Amino acid sequence: MIVQKLGVPIYLQVKALILDKIKTGYYKHGDKLPTERQLSEQLGISRNTVSAAYKELLLEGVLEAQQGRGTFVREQTTDPMAAGADVAGSRLERALKVIDAAMVQVVEFGFTVEQFATIVAIRAKEKTFDVRELRVAIVDCTLEYVERFIAQLGQVTQVHFESITLAELMAGTVKPEFLAACDLVVTTMEHQSDVAEILGNSTKLMAVATTPNLEAVIKLARLPAGTEVAVVAKTQEFVNALNRLLTKIGCNGIKLIPCVGNDREQVKQCIAKHNVIVTAEAVQQTVRQAADETQDIITFYYEIDQGSLQQVVSRLVAESDKAKE
């Protein structure tokens, strides 16, 4: 299901839909996908939008195009080098081409291939150590989203993170001077102007693109108007943010019943009368222990998109280089 009012580009929703079908086994290795025209007609969207989604999946090595035959699900490599880094086939291939080109140049300088490998290993350790010294503030409207973003970034870079909510900034609990002392301040595009107003015109501020858990959004969008949904979270801000999203996509007929806290008995009492439960990622284990098999549990979160993650890593490397100058 494609949600036109979601605020997430339609091609990304199409991409997520295809990835979900591969994940669930609907599409298997070697399966042929619908043509761009067929899928655009099925989803009621433009062919160009489907084409953009297919192109990204082709670049990432998830799909492969066979001339004259169509687009197919590509076999995912079991190579530990690729699997460990979550690198899709074609991205790894492009990275190897860059390495090969660098190796040729370094050998022309008079180094051996073994010396090249040693130099690269030493340089990688230096960069990793330099980045670890950086302090990065993550700012968003809810603690739950901030924690999710930190977990994501922590998988691709090792720095010291500062967890800050927008409410803390607005109330003055966290001073602008604290942000200014950080090497980088990361927030979402939605809150960029708010943080910029507090921080000032600082080059340290970086806005990232984020997307909600589309599977959760689609499930919520399918609920009939008037449905009461229990929402279990650490903070009321999470409930408020979810309410704003539902209003934005035209699902404001759903009534959210907040249950703030992580106490199992409290959660059990709160969700007892509800068939549908939305849970923040941080408390989903408590919810699953408190719920019964008949209740539909929907885990909701936002995550930083892959392009923005790579931009943050590049920015951190640049900041570490700057700090040494």
C-alpha positions as CSV (number, residue, x, y, z in Angstrom):
1,M,0.0,0.0,0.0
2,I,1.3,3.4,-1.0
3,V,0.4,6.3,1.3
4,Q,0.4,9.5,-0.8
5,K,0.3,11.9,2.2
6,L,3.0,10.2,4.2
7,G,5.7,12.8,3.4
8,V,8.1,10.0,2.4
9,P,8.9,10.1,-1.3
10,I,6.7,7.6,-3.2
11,Y,9.7,5.8,-4.8
12,L,11.1,5.1,-1.3
13,Q,7.8,3.5,-0.4
14,V,7.9,1.4,-3.5
15,K,11.4,0.4,-2.7
16,A,10.4,-0.6,0.9
17,L,7.5,-2.5,-0.5
18,I,9.7,-4.6,-2.8
19,L,12.3,-5.2,0.0
20,D,9.5,-6.3,2.3
21,K,8.3,-8.8,-0.3
22,I,11.8,-10.2,-0.7
23,K,12.2,-10.4,3.1
24,T,8.9,-12.2,3.6
25,G,9.7,-14.6,0.7
26,Y,7.0,-13.4,-1.6
27,Y,9.8,-12.7,-4.1
28,K,12.6,-15.2,-4.1
29,H,16.0,-15.4,-5.7
30,G,15.6,-15.5,-9.5
31,D,11.9,-14.4,-9.5
32,K,11.0,-11.9,-12.2
33,L,9.4,-8.7,-11.0
34,P,6.6,-6.9,-12.7
35,T,7.6,-4.5,-15.4
36,E,7.7,-0.8,-14.5
37,R,4.5,-0.3,-16.4
38,Q,2.7,-3.2,-14.7
39,L,3.7,-2.2,-11.2
40,S,2.8,1.4,-11.8
41,E,-0.7,0.4,-12.9
42,Q,-1.0,-2.0,-9.9
43,L,0.0,0.7,-7.4
44,G,-1.7,3.6,-9.2
45,I,1.5,5.7,-9.5
46,S,3.6,7.0,-12.3
47,R,6.0,4.7,-14.2
48,N,8.9,7.1,-13.5
49,T,8.4,6.6,-9.7
50,V,8.6,2.8,-10.1
51,S,11.7,3.3,-12.4
52,A,13.4,5.4,-9.6
53,A,12.8,2.6,-7.1
54,Y,14.0,-0.1,-9.4
55,K,17.2,1.9,-10.2
56,E,18.1,2.2,-6.5
57,L,17.6,-1.5,-5.9
58,L,19.7,-2.3,-9.0
59,L,22.5,0.0,-7.8
60,E,22.3,-1.7,-4.3
61,G,22.6,-5.1,-5.9
62,V,19.2,-6.3,-4.7
63,L,17.8,-6.6,-8.2
64,E,19.5,-7.4,-11.5
65,A,18.4,-6.5,-15.0
66,Q,18.7,-9.1,-17.8
67,Q,18.6,-7.5,-21.2
68,G,15.5,-8.6,-23.1
69,R,14.2,-10.6,-20.2
70,G,13.3,-8.1,-17.4
71,T,14.2,-7.4,-13.8
72,F,15.0,-10.2,-11.4
73,V,15.7,-10.7,-7.7
74,R,19.5,-11.1,-7.4
75,E,21.1,-13.8,-5.3
76,Q,22.4,-12.2,-2.2
77,T,26.1,-12.9,-1.6
78,T,27.1,-15.1,1.4
79,D,30.6,-13.7,1.3
80,P,31.5,-12.8,4.9
81,M,33.1,-9.6,3.8
82,A,29.9,-8.4,2.3
83,A,27.5,-9.9,4.8
84,G,29.4,-8.5,7.8
85,A,29.2,-5.0,6.5
86,D,25.7,-5.2,5.1
87,V,27.1,-4.3,1.6
88,A,24.9,-5.1,-1.4
89,G,26.7,-6.8,-4.4
90,S,27.0,-3.8,-6.8
91,R,28.2,-1.4,-4.0
92,L,30.9,-3.9,-3.0
93,E,31.9,-4.2,-6.7
94,R,32.2,-0.4,-7.0
95,A,34.2,-0.2,-3.8
96,L,36.6,-2.9,-5.2
97,K,37.1,-0.9,-8.4
98,V,38.1,2.2,-6.3
99,I,40.5,0.0,-4.3
100,D,42.0,-1.5,-7.5
101,A,42.5,1.9,-9.1
102,A,44.3,3.2,-5.9
103,M,46.4,0.1,-5.8
104,V,47.6,0.6,-9.3
105,Q,48.6,4.2,-8.5
106,V,50.4,3.3,-5.3
107,V,52.3,0.5,-7.0
108,E,53.4,3.1,-9.6
109,F,54.9,5.1,-6.7
110,G,57.2,2.1,-6.0
111,F,55.3,0.3,-3.2
112,T,54.4,-3.4,-3.3
113,V,50.9,-4.7,-3.1
114,E,51.7,-6.0,0.5
115,Q,52.9,-2.5,1.5
116,F,49.7,-1.0,0.0
117,A,47.6,-3.3,2.2
118,T,49.6,-2.4,5.3
119,I,49.3,1.3,4.6
120,V,45.6,1.0,4.1
121,A,45.2,-1.0,7.4
122,I,47.2,1.6,9.3
123,R,45.3,4.5,7.8
124,A,41.9,2.9,8.6
125,K,42.9,2.5,12.3
126,E,44.0,6.1,12.4
127,K,40.7,7.3,11.0
128,T,38.7,5.1,13.4
129,F,40.7,6.4,16.4
130,D,40.3,10.0,15.3
131,V,36.5,9.7,14.8
132,R,36.1,8.1,18.2
133,E,37.4,11.3,19.8
134,L,34.5,13.3,18.4
135,R,31.4,14.2,20.4
136,V,28.1,14.2,18.4
137,A,24.7,15.5,19.7
138,I,21.6,13.9,18.4
139,V,18.5,16.0,18.6
140,D,14.9,15.1,18.0
141,C,11.4,15.6,19.4
142,T,11.2,12.3,21.2
143,L,13.7,10.3,23.3
144,E,12.6,7.2,21.5
145,Y,13.6,8.5,18.1
146,V,16.9,9.9,19.4
147,E,17.8,6.4,20.9
148,R,17.0,4.8,17.5
149,F,19.1,7.2,15.6
150,I,22.1,6.7,18.0
151,A,21.7,2.9,17.6
152,Q,21.8,3.3,13.8
153,L,24.8,5.6,13.8
154,G,26.6,3.4,16.4
155,Q,26.6,0.6,13.9
156,V,28.6,2.5,11.3
157,T,30.8,4.8,13.4
158,Q,32.2,5.0,16.9
159,V,31.9,8.4,18.5
160,H,30.6,9.8,21.8
161,F,26.9,10.5,21.5
162,E,24.9,13.1,23.4
163,S,21.1,12.3,23.6
164,I,19.1,15.6,23.5
165,T,15.4,16.2,23.0
166,L,13.9,19.3,21.4
167,A,11.9,20.0,24.5
168,E,15.1,20.1,26.6
169,L,16.5,22.7,24.2
170,M,13.3,24.8,24.1
171,A,13.1,24.8,27.9
172,G,16.7,25.7,28.3
173,T,17.5,22.5,30.2
174,V,20.3,22.0,27.6
175,K,22.1,25.2,26.8
176,P,23.1,26.3,23.3
177,E,26.7,26.4,24.6
178,F,26.5,22.7,25.1
179,L,25.6,22.1,21.5
180,A,28.3,24.5,20.4
181,A,30.9,22.5,22.3
182,C,30.0,19.4,20.3
183,D,31.9,18.5,17.1
184,L,28.6,17.8,15.2
185,V,24.9,18.4,15.9
186,V,22.6,16.0,14.0
187,T,18.9,16.5,13.8
188,T,16.1,15.7,11.3
189,M,15.0,17.9,8.5
190,E,11.7,18.4,10.3
191,H,13.4,20.1,13.2
192,Q,16.3,21.7,11.4
193,S,14.9,25.2,11.6
194,D,14.1,24.9,15.3
195,V,17.6,23.7,16.3
196,A,19.2,26.3,14.0
197,E,17.2,29.1,15.7
198,I,18.7,28.0,19.1
199,L,22.2,27.1,17.9
200,G,22.5,30.0,15.4
201,N,24.1,29.8,12.0
202,S,26.5,27.1,12.9
203,T,28.3,24.9,10.4
204,K,28.2,22.1,13.0
205,L,24.4,21.5,12.4
206,M,23.6,18.7,10.0
207,A,20.1,17.6,9.1
208,V,19.3,14.1,8.0
209,A,16.4,12.5,6.1
210,T,14.4,10.0,8.0
211,T,11.6,7.6,7.2
212,P,9.0,6.0,9.4
213,N,8.6,2.2,9.7
214,L,6.4,1.9,6.5
215,E,5.0,-1.5,7.5
216,A,3.7,0.0,10.7
217,V,2.3,3.1,8.9
218,I,0.5,0.9,6.3
219,K,-1.1,-1.3,9.1
220,L,-2.3,1.9,10.9
221,A,-3.6,3.4,7.6
222,R,-5.8,0.3,7.1
223,L,-7.5,0.5,10.4
224,P,-11.1,1.8,10.3
225,A,-12.0,5.2,11.6
226,G,-12.8,5.2,15.3
227,T,-10.4,2.3,16.2
228,E,-8.9,2.8,19.6
229,V,-5.2,1.9,19.6
230,A,-3.1,1.6,22.8
231,V,0.3,3.3,22.5
232,V,3.1,2.1,24.8
233,A,6.1,4.4,25.0
234,K,8.7,5.9,27.4
235,T,7.4,9.4,26.8
236,Q,4.2,11.3,26.0
237,E,6.2,13.0,23.2
238,F,6.3,9.7,21.3
239,V,2.5,9.5,21.4
240,N,2.2,13.1,20.3
241,A,4.5,12.6,17.4
242,L,2.6,9.6,16.2
243,N,-0.6,11.5,16.4
244,R,0.9,14.3,14.2
245,L,1.9,11.7,11.6
246,L,-1.5,10.0,11.5
247,T,-3.1,13.4,11.1
248,K,-0.7,14.2,8.3
249,I,-1.5,11.1,6.3
250,G,-5.3,11.4,6.9
251,C,-5.7,8.8,9.6
252,N,-6.9,11.1,12.3
253,G,-10.0,9.0,12.9
254,I,-7.8,6.6,14.9
255,K,-7.9,7.3,18.7
256,L,-4.6,6.8,20.5
257,I,-4.7,5.7,24.1
258,P,-1.3,6.5,25.7
259,C,0.4,4.2,28.1
260,V,3.6,5.9,29.2
261,G,6.0,3.7,31.2
262,N,7.8,0.3,31.1
263,D,6.2,-1.4,34.1
264,R,4.9,-4.8,33.0
265,E,1.8,-4.8,35.2
266,Q,0.9,-1.2,34.3
267,V,1.3,-2.0,30.6
268,K,-0.8,-5.2,30.9
269,Q,-3.7,-3.3,32.4
270,C,-3.4,-0.5,29.9
271,I,-3.5,-2.7,26.8
272,A,-6.0,-5.3,28.1
273,K,-9.0,-3.9,26.3
274,H,-7.3,-3.1,22.9
275,N,-6.9,-5.4,19.9
276,V,-4.2,-3.2,18.4
277,I,-1.1,-2.0,20.2
278,V,1.5,0.4,19.0
279,T,4.8,0.1,20.8
280,A,8.0,2.2,20.8
281,E,11.0,0.0,20.0
282,A,12.5,0.6,23.4
283,V,9.6,-1.0,25.3
284,Q,8.5,-3.7,22.8
285,Q,9.8,-6.6,24.8
286,T,7.7,-5.5,27.8
287,V,4.6,-5.2,25.6
288,R,5.1,-8.6,24.0
289,Q,5.4,-10.2,27.5
290,A,2.2,-8.4,28.6
291,A,0.1,-9.0,25.5
292,D,-1.8,-12.1,24.5
293,E,-1.7,-13.9,21.1
294,T,-4.9,-12.3,19.9
295,Q,-3.5,-8.7,20.1
296,D,-1.8,-7.2,17.1
297,I,1.5,-5.5,18.1
298,I,2.9,-2.8,15.8
299,T,6.4,-1.6,16.5
300,F,6.8,2.0,15.3
301,Y,10.0,4.0,14.8
302,Y,11.7,6.4,12.5
303,E,15.1,5.6,11.0
304,I,17.8,7.6,9.2
305,D,17.9,6.7,5.5
306,Q,21.1,5.1,4.1
307,G,22.1,8.1,2.1
308,S,22.1,10.3,5.2
309,L,24.0,7.7,7.2
310,Q,26.8,7.7,4.7
311,Q,26.8,11.5,4.7
312,V,27.2,11.6,8.5
313,V,30.1,9.2,8.4
314,S,31.8,11.3,5.7
315,R,31.2,14.4,7.7
316,L,32.7,12.9,10.8
317,V,35.9,11.8,8.9
318,A,36.1,15.4,7.6
319,E,35.7,16.8,11.1
320,S,38.4,14.5,12.5
321,D,40.8,15.7,9.8
322,K,39.9,19.3,10.5
323,A,40.6,18.8,14.2
324,K,44.1,17.7,13.5
325,E,45.0,20.8,11.3
